[in-house]
Amino acid sequence: MKIDKQKYSKDSVFFRDGVRRIDFVLSYIDDKDDQRKQERRRVYESNLQKVGLELETEDKTESEDGKTYFVKIHAPWEVLATYADVLKIKVPFKVNDIPDNSEIPMNWLSTPFRLPGHIMNPEPDYFTAPFNKSKSDFFLIEDKETFFPPSTRNRIVYYILARCPYFKDECGDRDKKGIKRLLNNGTYTAAFPLHDSRYWTKSKDPNCESERFSLYKYWAKFFCFFKEQPLNLVRKYYGEKIGIYFAWLGFYTEMLFFAAVVGTICFVYGFLTYDDNEWSKEICSEEIGGNIVMCPLCDQKCTYWRLNITCNSSWQSHLFDNVATVFFAIFMGIWVTLFLEFWKRRQARLEYEWDLVDFEEEQQQLQLRPEYETKCTNRKLNRITQEMEPYLPITSKCARICLSGATVLLWISLIIACIIGVIAYRLAVYASFASIMKNNTATNLDVVAPYVTPQLATSVTASCINFVIIMILNLLYERVAIKITDMEIPKTHVEYENKLTVKMFLFQFVNYYSSCFYVAFFKGKFVGYPGNYTYMFGSSKLRNEECEPGGCLIELTTQLVIVMTGKQVWGNIQEALVPWLMNWWGSRKARSHPESLYSRWEQDYDLQGFGQLGLFYEYLEMVIQFGFITLFVASFPLAPLLALINNIIEVRVDAWKLTTQFRRPVAAKAHSIGAWEEILGGMAVLSVVTNAFIVAFTSDMIPRLVYMYAYRTHDELNMKGYINNSLSVFNISQFSQEERPEEYPSWFNSSITTCRYRDYRYPPDDKKRYEHNMQFWHILAAKLAFIIIMEHVVFMVKFFVAWMIPDVPSDVRARVKRERYLVQEYLHNYEVEKLKIQLSQNSNSDCTCTPMIYPSLSKHEVLSECL
């Protein structure tokens, strides 16, 4: 069916008169058979008009699909002024007169990274005060139509929409109110504020700001990756909540640069000291490594092997397992503290610049969720408002929380079961890889055989399988977490987000990090020794895994690289590709029409909804990445570099999809990153502990130092003889029939009576045979001492740095005090002037009544006086 559209340009953010601005749009599909929805819409729109909003409806014949109605909403000055007073929205009353003396040394160096001044600072810097309708002439109002920016206008309109009832006065059903409930029950299909233009071109209307185009041109394009972010413009267009997220993400990326530089230097140090790696030389030499016969790594299927086949993995391990690892682990413990402390200062500065210093979230917190109002049938008196409100009985609340907690524990148990399954896979396929690779005779393995050991093949395939399991469980649990959070019926939106944050982060923490924890702290630690091996599930034939002679650190590195990079690449593809494909498919018909007939509201309607939890998933993604680069960074110094590269892309991908693929979100205020700040602080403390344990128990750093300073058999301070010292001896005649290999390598002969294994135990001819020797206990003591010393040193430095760096910069504190003083002073002068005018008017009249300094004010206006 071809739609005959009106012959005028509809790509506009104004009503048909071209004067009144569209502040919000509601859409619905009229179902003639559903009288209840029609009645709700009629009453709701009538009530919106009663509170002062102006509506204009676009008939379905004007829409692309021929069945969607669009209701355009405009808020006149009286409505905006009234609710700006109620919401205590801060507006300018005086240009900021405090000189900015913050001169940056060698400022010219940052010129290539800067954006034009009108983009970075779209508005002058003002002193602001909460708006008071009765004192409107106190504020800098030049034009009432443009005094409140579009983001503030849509925030005010949404405040009204969320509270406007859709019942008749005589019905008295107070629960039936709010646009969210109308969206939930299908009365309306969408509710959104409009973008001000197309993203690729400016609006033809001179009254339209075209800020979306500016954001796309200077912010969302990937080739702007080296430029600073126009945070003030982001805040002006999208609101403070989204502005804070991009400010945090940008700051995190900047701080990652320093961690990436130091991590790269540590990696280069490992590369440059390649030739000084004495223990790898011993492993690779034919005289030492070629003559050391190692015990089988599994029962029956595995055979004896020479140590020098692990030559390449030993060299690779040295890149990450060297002295620089210890330094980098300590550095990252301090870096995390600096990051969190400097972010607090940056956040305090933004709070001042964005008028969030006195911001209270109480009004948002007190706003009940529509689901809470619907499902809670009990009523009780609210002591603050003195009104009856719905509530959830304590018994029902406890039962729901217990059921929710049990569900979370069940899913965490499922993750652990999957990890155990992957471990069983490792143990089962290792024997297969070992039997395939043992003689390197297969022609198709000739090229890779010197580089791929059974351990490496097992580790890589297990890591890939683990990554796939992680992504599948993650996809399933997201839906479960939302459902069980809905089941708890949180009272407010803030409470809902906090509950969901805890559930999602706890699950993601176990899901993403459990495999890394296994490799770092469990693999190779509970193996036993030849003749007395430890088996998984007790009597099963799956023998617990051993670490290579090069150590488990290289395997932890492999695990970290696969999971971390896989998640980041998949996440960026998913974030960019899925919305683009859905929008491309949704707007396929509209693209055939002239641009002037493709209305602004239809263009935005065809985009994806950002959703209330849009930012939640962005924060979650970054916090999981933060865990990878802090909890296990001692095993992979290049992790911050990978994170830096990802985040440079992430900033632009997030900006691109928000600007081009999503409807404009309703502007919301937030003065911090919320609960995520506490989570980051907790992970920062945990990272010190995990990195200390990785250096002590996963790395071979401590055993090498103990050997060099206490057990070397020569005068020179070097590592000669370390490999022979670190391997214990076992008499192969003491293998049981179940442990003996089925086949023997061609070089094996009857003169070989012993094999070596990785441990510190007495030899078979000692009266304490196969018990731990003194060197084992010395090394264990050294490891524990290192953990205690490193943790205490790093924690002392962390607390000292946190104490030294104030959370609020001194100049910001001074500006806040200055602004509060000026507000009081100017209000006083304003009242004095009003009194003079009133007295002069009274002197010119016969009225002898006492002049009133303060006129009668309504309740919300009185609150504005309390500055």
LUMMARDREN-286410 format. One line per 4 residues: for each residue z, y, x of C-alpha. Coordinates in steps of 0.5 Angstrom, whole numbers, padded with zeros to 4 digits. Layout:
LUMMARDREN-286410
Z/Y/X  ...
END
This chain:
LUMMARDREN-286410
0000/0000/0000  -0002/0007/0003  0003/0012/0002  0000/0019/0001
0005/0024/0005  0006/0031/0004  0001/0035/0008  0006/0039/0012
0010/0037/0019  0016/0033/0017  0018/0033/0025  0024/0038/0023
0031/0038/0023  0031/0043/0017  0031/0042/0010  0024/0044/0007
0026/0051/0007  0026/0051/0014  0033/0055/0014  0038/0050/0013
0040/0045/0019  0040/0037/0017  0047/0035/0020  0047/0028/0017
0042/0023/0014  0044/0017/0009  0039/0012/0007  0039/0007/0002
0034/0002/-0002  0034/0003/-0009  0036/-0004/-0013  0034/-0003/-0020
0038/-0009/-0022  0045/-0007/-0018  0048/-0001/-0023  0054/-0001/-0019
0051/0001/-0013  0047/0006/-0016  0054/0009/-0020  0057/0009/-0013
0052/0013/-0010  0051/0018/-0016  0059/0019/-0016  0059/0019/-0008
0054/0025/-0007  0057/0029/-0013  0063/0029/-0010  0060/0031/-0003
0057/0037/-0007  0064/0038/-0010  0067/0039/-0003  0061/0044/-0001
0056/0040/0002  0049/0041/0001  0044/0035/-0001  0037/0034/-0001
0033/0027/-0002  0027/0025/0000  0024/0020/-0005  0022/0013/-0003
0014/0015/-0004  0015/0019/0002  0018/0014/0006  0014/0009/0011
0016/0003/0007  0015/0006/0000  0022/0004/-0002  0027/0007/0002
0031/0014/0000  0033/0019/0005  0039/0024/0003  0039/0030/0008
0046/0033/0008  0047/0040/0011  0054/0044/0012  0054/0051/0010
0059/0056/0014  0065/0056/0009  0065/0048/0010  0065/0048/0017
0070/0054/0018  0075/0050/0013  0074/0043/0017  0074/0046/0024
0081/0050/0022  0083/0043/0019  0081/0039/0026  0083/0044/0030
0077/0045/0034  0077/0049/0040  0072/0055/0040  0071/0061/0045
0074/0067/0044  0073/0070/0051  0069/0069/0057  0073/0066/0063
0075/0071/0068  0078/0067/0073  0073/0067/0079  0071/0060/0082
0072/0060/0089  0071/0053/0090  0066/0054/0096  0063/0047/0099
0062/0047/0106  0055/0046/0108  0053/0047/0100  0045/0047/0102
0045/0040/0104  0046/0038/0097  0040/0042/0094  0035/0036/0093
0041/0033/0089  0042/0039/0084  0039/0040/0077  0037/0047/0075
0043/0051/0073  0041/0052/0065  0041/0044/0065  0048/0043/0069
0051/0049/0065  0048/0050/0058  0053/0054/0056  0057/0060/0059
0065/0058/0061  0069/0061/0056  0077/0061/0054  0078/0057/0048
0083/0057/0042  0084/0052/0036  0079/0055/0031  0083/0059/0025
0079/0061/0019  0083/0067/0017  0082/0070/0024  0075/0069/0025
0074/0076/0027  0078/0074/0033  0073/0069/0036  0066/0070/0039
0062/0069/0033  0055/0072/0034  0051/0068/0029  0055/0063/0024
0049/0058/0024  0049/0057/0031  0056/0058/0033  0058/0051/0032
0053/0046/0036  0050/0040/0033  0055/0035/0036  0061/0039/0033
0057/0040/0026  0056/0032/0025  0063/0031/0027  0065/0035/0022
0061/0032/0017  0062/0025/0019  0070/0027/0018  0068/0029/0011
0064/0023/0009  0069/0018/0012  0074/0021/0007  0070/0023/0001
0072/0018/-0005  0066/0015/-0009  0071/0014/-0016  0071/0019/-0022
0078/0023/-0022  0080/0019/-0028  0079/0012/-0025  0084/0014/-0020
0083/0008/-0015  0084/0011/-0009  0082/0006/-0004  0075/0007/-0006
0073/0012/-0001  0069/0013/0006  0062/0012/0008  0064/0006/0012
0066/0002/0006  0059/0004/0003  0055/0002/0009  0059/-0005/0009
0058/-0006/0001  0051/-0005/0002  0051/0002/-0002  0047/0005/0004
0043/0002/0009  0045/0007/0015  0048/0014/0016  0047/0018/0022
0046/0025/0025  0039/0027/0027  0036/0027/0034  0034/0034/0035
0027/0033/0038  0022/0027/0040  0024/0025/0047  0018/0026/0051
0016/0033/0048  0019/0039/0046  0020/0041/0039  0015/0046/0036
0020/0049/0032  0023/0055/0036  0030/0054/0033  0031/0047/0035
0034/0046/0042  0030/0040/0044  0036/0038/0048  0034/0031/0047
0028/0032/0051  0032/0036/0057  0036/0030/0057  0030/0025/0058
0027/0029/0063  0032/0031/0068  0037/0025/0066  0034/0019/0063
0028/0018/0068  0029/0013/0073  0026/0017/0078  0032/0022/0077
0036/0017/0080  0038/0021/0086  0040/0027/0082  0047/0029/0079
0048/0028/0072  0048/0034/0067  0055/0032/0064  0056/0038/0061
0049/0037/0057  0051/0030/0055  0058/0032/0053  0054/0038/0049
0049/0033/0046  0053/0026/0045  0060/0029/0045  0066/0028/0050
0067/0020/0049  0060/0019/0051  0061/0024/0057  0067/0021/0059
0064/0014/0060  0058/0017/0064  0063/0021/0068  0067/0015/0070
0061/0011/0071  0058/0016/0076  0064/0017/0080  0065/0010/0081
0058/0009/0083  0059/0015/0088  0066/0012/0091  0062/0005/0091
0058/0009/0097  0063/0009/0102  0065/0002/0100  0058/0000/0101
0057/0003/0108  0064/0000/0111  0062/-0007/0108  0055/-0006/0111
0058/-0004/0118  0062/-0011/0117  0056/-0015/0116  0052/-0012/0121
0058/-0013/0126  0058/-0021/0124  0051/-0021/0126  0051/-0017/0132
0057/-0022/0135  0053/-0028/0133  0052/-0030/0140  0060/-0029/0141
0061/-0035/0136  0064/-0040/0141  0066/-0045/0135  0059/-0045/0132
0056/-0046/0139  0060/-0052/0140  0058/-0055/0133  0051/-0054/0135
0051/-0057/0142  0049/-0064/0143  0055/-0065/0148  0060/-0063/0143
0058/-0063/0136  0053/-0068/0137  0058/-0073/0140  0063/-0072/0134
0062/-0077/0129  0065/-0075/0122  0068/-0079/0117  0064/-0080/0110
0065/-0075/0105  0065/-0079/0099  0066/-0087/0098  0061/-0092/0099
0055/-0088/0098  0056/-0083/0104  0056/-0085/0111  0058/-0083/0118
0055/-0076/0120  0055/-0072/0126  0058/-0065/0126  0052/-0062/0129
0048/-0062/0122  0052/-0057/0120  0050/-0052/0125  0046/-0047/0121
0052/-0047/0116  0057/-0045/0121  0052/-0039/0124  0052/-0037/0117
0059/-0037/0115  0060/-0033/0122  0057/-0027/0118  0062/-0027/0113
0068/-0030/0117  0070/-0026/0123  0075/-0021/0125  0072/-0015/0121
0073/-0019/0114  0081/-0018/0115  0079/-0010/0116  0075/-0010/0110
0080/-0013/0106  0085/-0008/0108  0080/-0002/0107  0078/-0005/0100
0086/-0005/0098  0086/0002/0100  0079/0004/0097  0081/0002/0090
0087/0006/0090  0083/0012/0093  0078/0011/0087  0084/0011/0082
0087/0017/0084  0081/0021/0085  0079/0019/0078  0085/0022/0075
0084/0028/0078  0077/0028/0076  0079/0026/0069  0084/0032/0069
0079/0037/0071  0074/0035/0065  0080/0035/0060  0080/0042/0062
0073/0044/0062  0072/0040/0056  0078/0043/0052  0081/0037/0052
0088/0039/0055  0092/0039/0048  0087/0034/0045  0091/0029/0041
0088/0022/0038  0094/0022/0032  0089/0024/0027  0084/0019/0029
0089/0014/0030  0092/0015/0023  0085/0014/0020  0085/0007/0016
0080/0002/0017  0076/0001/0011  0077/-0006/0012  0085/-0005/0012
0084/-0001/0006  0080/-0007/0002  0084/-0013/0004  0091/-0010/0004
0093/-0010/-0003  0101/-0008/-0002  0103/-0001/-0002  0109/0003/0001
0111/0010/0002  0108/0013/0008  0114/0017/0011  0110/0023/0014
0105/0024/0008  0109/0022/0003  0104/0018/0000  0103/0011/-0002
0099/0007/0003  0096/0000/0004  0100/-0005/0009  0100/-0012/0011
0107/-0016/0010  0110/-0018/0017  0110/-0025/0015  0102/-0025/0014
0101/-0020/0020  0105/-0025/0025  0101/-0031/0022  0095/-0028/0023
0097/-0026/0030  0099/-0033/0032  0092/-0036/0029  0089/-0031/0033
0092/-0032/0040  0091/-0040/0039  0084/-0039/0038  0084/-0035/0044
0088/-0040/0048  0083/-0046/0045  0077/-0042/0048  0080/-0041/0055
0082/-0048/0055  0074/-0049/0053  0072/-0045/0059  0077/-0049/0064
0074/-0056/0061  0067/-0053/0063  0070/-0051/0070  0073/-0058/0071
0066/-0061/0068  0062/-0057/0074  0067/-0060/0079  0066/-0067/0076
0058/-0065/0077  0060/-0063/0084  0063/-0069/0086  0058/-0074/0082
0052/-0071/0085  0054/-0070/0092  0054/-0077/0094  0046/-0077/0091
0045/-0071/0096  0048/-0074/0101  0044/-0081/0101  0038/-0077/0100
0039/-0072/0106  0043/-0077/0111  0037/-0079/0115  0032/-0073/0114
0026/-0078/0113  0023/-0076/0107  0017/-0072/0109  0018/-0067/0103
0025/-0065/0106  0022/-0064/0113  0022/-0057/0113  0028/-0055/0109
0033/-0061/0112  0035/-0057/0118  0038/-0051/0113  0040/-0055/0107
0046/-0059/0107  0049/-0064/0102  0055/-0059/0101  0050/-0053/0100
0045/-0056/0095  0051/-0058/0091  0054/-0051/0092  0048/-0048/0089
0046/-0052/0084  0053/-0052/0081  0053/-0045/0082  0047/-0044/0078
0050/-0049/0072  0056/-0045/0072  0052/-0039/0071  0049/-0042/0065
0055/-0044/0062  0058/-0037/0063  0053/-0034/0059  0053/-0039/0054
0060/-0039/0053  0060/-0031/0053  0055/-0030/0048  0059/-0035/0043
0066/-0032/0044  0063/-0025/0043  0062/-0027/0036  0069/-0031/0036
0073/-0025/0039  0070/-0020/0033  0072/-0025/0028  0079/-0026/0030
0080/-0019/0031  0077/-0018/0024  0082/-0023/0021  0088/-0020/0024
0086/-0013/0020  0088/-0008/0025  0090/-0002/0021  0086/0004/0025
0080/0004/0030  0084/0005/0036  0088/-0001/0035  0082/-0005/0033
0079/-0003/0040  0085/-0004/0044  0086/-0011/0041  0079/-0013/0042
0079/-0010/0049  0085/-0015/0051  0081/-0021/0048  0075/-0020/0051
0077/-0018/0058  0082/-0024/0058  0076/-0029/0056  0071/-0025/0061
0076/-0026/0066  0077/-0033/0066  0070/-0034/0064  0067/-0030/0070
0072/-0031/0075  0075/-0038/0074  0070/-0042/0079  0071/-0037/0084
0078/-0038/0084  0077/-0046/0084  0073/-0045/0091  0077/-0040/0094
0084/-0043/0093  0083/-0050/0090  0077/-0053/0094  0079/-0057/0100
0086/-0056/0099  0088/-0063/0096  0084/-0068/0099  0088/-0072/0103
0086/-0076/0109  0082/-0082/0110  0085/-0088/0108  0089/-0084/0103
0084/-0080/0099  0086/-0076/0093  0082/-0077/0087  0080/-0073/0081
0083/-0076/0074  0087/-0081/0078  0084/-0087/0079  0077/-0085/0078
0072/-0086/0084  0071/-0078/0084  0074/-0076/0090  0076/-0069/0091
0072/-0064/0095  0072/-0062/0102  0070/-0056/0105  0065/-0056/0111
0068/-0055/0118  0065/-0048/0117  0070/-0047/0112  0070/-0046/0104
0068/-0038/0105  0061/-0039/0105  0061/-0043/0099  0065/-0038/0096
0060/-0033/0098  0055/-0037/0095  0058/-0037/0088  0060/-0030/0088
0053/-0028/0090  0050/-0032/0084  0054/-0030/0079  0055/-0023/0080
0047/-0022/0082  0045/-0026/0076  0050/-0023/0071  0047/-0016/0073
0040/-0017/0073  0041/-0021/0066  0045/-0015/0063  0040/-0010/0065
0034/-0014/0063  0038/-0015/0056  0040/-0008/0055  0033/-0005/0056
0028/-0010/0054  0032/-0012/0047  0033/-0005/0044  0025/-0003/0046
0022/-0010/0043  0026/-0009/0037  0024/-0001/0036  0017/-0003/0038
0017/-0008/0032  0020/-0004/0027  0016/0002/0028  0009/-0001/0029
0007/0001/0022  0009/0008/0023  0005/0009/0030  -0002/0009/0026
0000/0015/0022  0000/0023/0025  0006/0025/0028  0007/0031/0023
0007/0026/0018  0012/0021/0021  0019/0025/0019  0025/0026/0024
0029/0022/0020  0024/0016/0019  0024/0016/0027  0031/0016/0028
0032/0011/0022  0027/0006/0026  0031/0006/0032  0037/0002/0034
0044/0004/0031  0049/0005/0037  0055/0002/0034  0062/0003/0034
0063/-0002/0040  0057/0001/0044  0061/0004/0049  0066/-0002/0049
0061/-0007/0052  0059/-0002/0057  0066/-0001/0060  0067/-0009/0060
0061/-0010/0064  0063/-0005/0069  0070/-0007/0069  0068/-0015/0070
0063/-0012/0076  0069/-0008/0079  0073/-0015/0079  0068/-0018/0083
0068/-0013/0088  0075/-0012/0089  0078/-0019/0088  0074/-0023/0092
0071/-0018/0097  0074/-0021/0103  0069/-0027/0102  0062/-0022/0101
0063/-0015/0105  0056/-0014/0102  0058/-0014/0094  0060/-0007/0094
0052/-0005/0096  0050/-0010/0091  0054/-0006/0086  0052/0000/0088
0044/-0001/0087  0046/-0004/0081  0050/0002/0078  0044/0007/0081
0040/0003/0076  0045/0002/0071  0046/0010/0070  0039/0011/0068
0038/0005/0064  0044/0007/0060  0042/0014/0059  0035/0012/0058
0037/0007/0052  0042/0012/0049  0036/0018/0049  0030/0014/0047
0032/0007/0044  0038/0009/0040  0040/0013/0034  0044/0019/0036
0052/0017/0036  0057/0021/0032  0060/0026/0037  0067/0023/0038
0073/0026/0042  0076/0022/0048  0080/0025/0054  0080/0019/0058
0077/0012/0059  0083/0009/0055  0086/0002/0056  0081/0001/0061
0085/0005/0066  0091/0000/0066  0086/-0006/0066  0083/-0003/0073
0090/-0001/0076  0092/-0008/0074  0086/-0011/0078  0087/-0007/0084
0094/-0010/0085  0091/-0017/0084  0086/-0016/0089  0091/-0014/0094
0094/-0021/0093  0087/-0025/0092  0084/-0022/0098  0090/-0024/0103
0090/-0031/0100  0083/-0031/0102  0083/-0029/0109  0089/-0033/0110
0087/-0040/0106  0080/-0040/0105  0078/-0036/0111  0079/-0040/0118
0081/-0033/0121  0089/-0035/0122  0087/-0042/0125  0083/-0039/0130
0088/-0034/0132  0094/-0039/0132  0089/-0044/0137  0087/-0038/0141
0094/-0035/0142  0098/-0042/0142  0094/-0048/0143  0088/-0046/0148
0088/-0051/0154  0085/-0046/0159  0087/-0039/0162  0082/-0035/0159
0083/-0032/0152  0077/-0035/0148  0076/-0040/0143  0073/-0046/0147
0075/-0053/0145  0077/-0050/0138  0073/-0055/0134  0076/-0061/0138
0083/-0058/0137  0081/-0057/0129  0079/-0064/0128  0084/-0070/0127
0082/-0077/0129  0082/-0083/0124  0081/-0091/0126  0075/-0093/0122
0078/-0100/0122  0083/-0098/0117  0078/-0096/0111  0079/-0100/0105
0073/-0104/0102  0072/-0099/0097  0072/-0093/0102  0067/-0096/0107
0060/-0094/0107  0054/-0098/0104  0050/-0096/0110  0050/-0094/0117
0046/-0089/0120  0041/-0092/0126  0045/-0089/0131  0052/-0092/0129
0054/-0098/0134  0060/-0102/0135  0063/-0098/0140  0065/-0092/0135
0072/-0094/0133  0074/-0087/0130  0072/-0082/0126  0074/-0074/0125
0076/-0070/0119  0078/-0063/0118  0086/-0063/0118  0092/-0062/0123
0095/-0069/0123  0098/-0074/0128  0092/-0079/0131  0093/-0087/0129
0096/-0089/0136  0102/-0084/0135  0108/-0087/0131  0108/-0081/0126
0100/-0083/0125  0097/-0079/0120  0103/-0074/0118  0102/-0067/0119
0103/-0065/0126  0107/-0058/0129  0100/-0054/0129  0099/-0055/0122
0106/-0052/0120  0105/-0046/0125  0099/-0045/0122  0102/-0045/0115
0107/-0040/0117  0102/-0036/0120  0098/-0036/0114  0105/-0034/0110
0107/-0029/0115  0100/-0026/0114  0100/-0025/0107  0107/-0022/0107
0105/-0017/0112  0098/-0015/0109  0101/-0014/0102  0107/-0010/0104
0102/-0006/0109  0097/-0005/0103  0102/-0004/0098  0106/0001/0102
0099/0005/0104  0097/0005/0096  0104/0008/0094  0104/0013/0099
0097/0015/0098  0098/0015/0090  0104/0020/0091  0101/0024/0096
0095/0026/0091  0097/0029/0085  0094/0027/0079  0092/0034/0076
0089/0039/0082  0093/0045/0083  0087/0050/0081  0086/0046/0074
0094/0047/0073  0093/0054/0074  0087/0055/0070  0091/0051/0064
0097/0056/0065  0092/0062/0065  0089/0060/0059  0095/0059/0055
0098/0066/0057  0091/0069/0055  0091/0066/0048  0098/0068/0047
0096/0075/0049  0090/0076/0046  0093/0073/0039  0099/0078/0040
0094/0084/0041  0090/0082/0035  0096/0082/0030  0098/0089/0033
0091/0091/0031  0091/0088/0025  0098/0091/0023  0095/0098/0025
0089/0098/0021  0094/0096/0015  0098/0101/0016  0093/0106/0017
0090/0104/0010  0097/0104/0007  0098/0111/0009  0092/0113/0006
0094/0110/-0001  0100/0112/-0006  0102/0104/-0004  0109/0104/-0002
0110/0097/-0001  0112/0094/0005  0106/0092/0009  0106/0084/0011
0104/0083/0018  0103/0076/0017  0099/0075/0010  0100/0068/0006
0097/0062/0010  0095/0055/0008  0099/0049/0011  0093/0048/0016
0092/0055/0018  0100/0056/0019  0099/0050/0024  0094/0054/0028
0099/0059/0029  0104/0054/0033  0100/0055/0040
END
